[in-house]
Amino acid sequence: MSDATFSDPEIDEKYDGDTDVLVSPEWLEEHLDEVRSDDPDYRLVEADIEYDESYAEGHIPGAVGFRWGTHLQDSVERDILKRAEFEEIMGDAGITEDTTVILYGDESNQWAAYTYWQFKYYGHDDVKLLDGGRTYWFENDYPTTDEEPDVTAREYESAGPEEDLRAYLERVEEVAAIESESSAEGRAEVGDDPEIPLVDVRSEAEYRGEKVAPEGSKETARRAGHIPGATNISWKENLDDEGRFKGGDDLHSVYADRGIEGDTEVITYCRIGERSSITWFTLHELLGWDTTNYDGSWTEWGNLVRQPVAVEVDDPASADAKE
């Protein structure tokens, strides 16, 4: 589907017609016949971390299901999918490089946003998020089903990777507020003035060093704290009380109030890259800012030996026992 033919009155009003990366629940309900078709023009995808309790129990009619551990990562290298894997999985889901892909998922669209970012990294042009995600859809009694669609496999050829959307460890080390390296004489000196804004989207407790990761997280760092110079702005601040994205002016205020105006590159990070994808989507796609996602995030940074860490508590948490 060409973006020129796309119109969602609710989203147009919310963002003054400046975005085509969100669809409203109302628009999707009106177009369920198109997304339920086996025609590759549209494909609706639910991306979940709790797949068995989410997609497998019920989903939007016509949606195919992506499971985090199976469809969205290379678990051997702890990386995003390699190009060939991405192409194979998308093709098996009936997606071509010209398909309009509409994404939604559990946990406030965290995994859907991560999938969105991965689509963009591999050069897919026409991809959108369902505003409000799975929770809003189910809580407001929109149509659901437990029937999985039978889709025809297609050929998918990626146009990426688009490396300007991704931040790697070396880049983050370049811009972090590190005054001196760790040595036998003492710990690294850290400051609060990074070269460019680093947005830590995790909870305040994770940022301060009071906890390593959210309760129940299977993939964590050994240490707690944050990247030196990072500003803590929770990913939740991008959403309103109903779990939908705030309007453009409100989003600008969230970041301007912390001194981030979008006049330089911004790097987002969290624990493993999914919560930071929500903020990356907000800044890059909704506000149009130059933003990269550090998907290695705290699991990479917080596991490195002698890596400078900033904490705001006297006795920071650790995955290692303290005697």
N, C-alpha and C positions, 0 to 999 in steps of 0.2 A: 504494500500500500504506500503510495506517495504521501509524504508529509503535507503536500499541498492540498490534499483532499481531507485531511484530518481536522476535525473541529469538535471541541468539547466545551460547550458554553460555560459550564461551571468553572472549569479550569481557566478558560480565557478570562473570565471575570476576576478570578482570584489573583491572576498574575498579569493582568492587562494585556492578554494576548501574546505575551513574550515567551511562552514555553509550550513545547509540544512533547514533553517527556513524562508527563503525568496523565493518567486517565481517571475520571471520577467513577465511583461505583454506579452512578446513574447511567453514564455513557456505556459502561461495560454491560450492564443489564440489557440495555436497548440493542446491543450488538452481539448478544450471545449466539445467535444463529450463525454469524460469520465466524466466530472463534471456535465454534463446535464443528465447523466443516473440516473435512480432511484436506481441503485446498490449502496450499502452503502460504497463501497471502497473509494469514493470521496464525499465530500460535500463542496460546495462553499457557503459562508455566507457573506452577507453584514450587517454590524452593524453600526447603525446611531443614532445620536441625533435628526437630522431633518428628520425623517423617511418619513413623508408625502411629503416633498419637494425633497427627494432623492430617496430611494428605490421605493416608490409608483409611482414615475414619470417615472422611468426607471432604469435598472440595467443590470449587466452582465448576459447573458443567463444561466439559470440553478441555479442562486443564490437564496437562501432563505433569507428572511429579518428578522433581529433582531432589535427591537426598544429598545432604552436605558431604558425607564421607565417601559416597560413590560417584557422584556426578560433578562435583565442584572443586575437587582438589587432587593433587598428586601426593598421596600419603607416604610414598617412599622418600621423596625429597622435601616433604612439607612445603609444597609450592602450589601455585595455581596450576591448572591443567596445561600440559604442553599443547602446542598447536594441533598436532594430529589427534590427540585425545579429545580436545575441544570440538574439532570438526566431526569426529565420529559420533560423539554424544549428541551434538546438535542435529546431525543428519538423522540419527536414529529416532529423534523426537519429532521428525517431520519438518524440520526447520531448514531453510535455505538462507543464503546471505541476503536475499531480498525480502525475507519474511518480516512482517511487523510482529515483534515479540512483545507480549505484555506479561510482566512479571509481578508476582505477589508472593507472600509467604508468612510464616509464623514469626513470632517474636518481633512484632512491629516492623516487618519488612527487612529486618537486618540481612537475612540470607538472600532475599530477593535483590536488595541493593548491592550486595557482594556479587551476585550473578550478573546484575546490570553492569557493574564496573568491569567485570571480566568480558562481557560481550563487547563493551566499548574498547577495551584493551586489544581485543582481536578484530577491531575494525568494523563491527556491525553497526550500521548507521541507524536503523529504525527500531529502537527498543524503548519501552516505556514501563513505568511503575504504576501499579494500581494504588491510588491514594487511599491510605487507611489499611491496606493489606488484608490479610486473612481475618484478623480480629474484627475489624469494622464490618466487613462483609457478613460474617456470621452473626454478630451481635445485632445487626439491623435486618435480619431475616430476608436476605437476598437468596436467590435460588442456589441449592446445593445438591450434590449427588455423591454416591459412593462408587459409581460406575467409572472405570478407567477407559478413556477413549482409545480406539484402535486407529493409530495413525500410520500412514505410509512413509517408510524411510525415504529420505532424500539425500542428495549430494550437497555437502556444505563446504565452501572454500573461503577461508578467512582472509581478510585484507590486512590484518595486523601483523606483528604487534605494534601498538601505539605507545611507545616507551615514555612519551611525555605525560602520560596519565599515572605513572607508577614511580614511587620513590624507593630506592634501594638503600641498604645500610650505609654505604659509602657516602651517599648524598646527605643522609641525616647526620652522620658524623661531621660532615663539613659545616653544617649550619647550626648544630647544637651549641649551647652556651657552655663550652668546655674550656676552662682557663689553663689547665695543665693536666698532664697524663698521670695515671697512677704509677707509683714507683715504690722502691723499698723504703723511701723516706716518708711516705704517707699516701693517703688517698688522693685521687684526682680532685682538683679544685673546680667547682662548678659555679656558674653564674645564672643570671635570669634575663640575659639579653642576647637571644639567638640572632643569626644573620637574617632569617625570615621567620614568619610565624609558624610555630609548631603547635597544632591543636590536639591535645590529649582528650579524647572523647569519652574516656572511661568514667567510672564513678569517682566521687571525691575521695572515698576511702582508698581506692586503688591508687589514685594519683598521689595522695599524701604518703602512702607507704603503709597504711594500716592493714591492708589485705593484699594478697598477691593476685587474686582473680575472683570473679563471682563464685558463689557457692555452687559446688557440683561441676565446675569446669574440669574437663579431663586434660586439656592441654594448657599448661601454665609455665611461667618462668620460675626460676629458683628464688628470685629476689623480688621485693616490692619497691615501689617508687615510681619516678618518671624520668623521661629524657630531660637533661638540663636545659632550662629555658622554655619548656613547653607551658602553654596556657591550658588550663582545664576548663573545657566547655562541653558538658555532657551531650551526647548525641540526642538525648531526650528533649533538649531545648529546641530542637528543630521542629518538634511536633506539638500540636495542640492537645487539649484534654481528651479528644476523641481519637488520638493517634494518627491524625492526618497532618500533612505539612502545613506549617504556618504560611501566611501570605508573605509576599516579597518584602514589604516595608518592615514587618515584624522580624523577619529573618535578618535583614540588614542590622536592625537594632541589637539583636542578640550578640553579634560579633563586634559591631562598632563600640558597644559598651565595654568591651574588653580590649579596645584599641586595634582591632583588626578591621581594615577597611577594604581589602581586596585590591590594593595597589601594588602588591608584590605576590610572588608565589606563596601559597600556603600548603603545608604538609599536614595531613591528618593521620592519626594512628590510634590503635586501641590495644587489644590483646592479641588477636589473630587476624584482624583486617575486616571483620564483618560490621561491627558497630561504626568503625571509621568510614565504611562505605556509605552509610547513611549521611554522614557529614560531608563526605566528598560529593555525593549526589546533590546535597543542598547547595554547597558552594560552587561547584563546577557547572552543574546542570541547571539549577534554578536561578542562581545569582550570576552565573557566567564568569566566575573568577578563575584565575590560573591556579589550579589545585591538583596536587598529586596525593595518592594514597600509599602510605607506607604499610604494605600488607604484612611484612615481616613483624612489625609492631612490637609490643612489649615481650612477646614470647621469644623473639630473636634477641632484642636488646638486653632483656633481663636475664638471659642465660649465658651471656658472654663473660668470660673471666676477665677481671680488671676493667670492665666497662664502666665509665663514670655514670653514677646514678644520683639523682636528687631526691631527697626525702624531707618530709616536714614533721616527722615524729622522732622522738628520742630512741625508740626501740622498734624499728621497722619490722614488718612481718617477713617471713622467709619460709620457703618450702622445705628447708632443712631444719631438723630438730635443734633447738638451742638448749644446751645443758646449763 
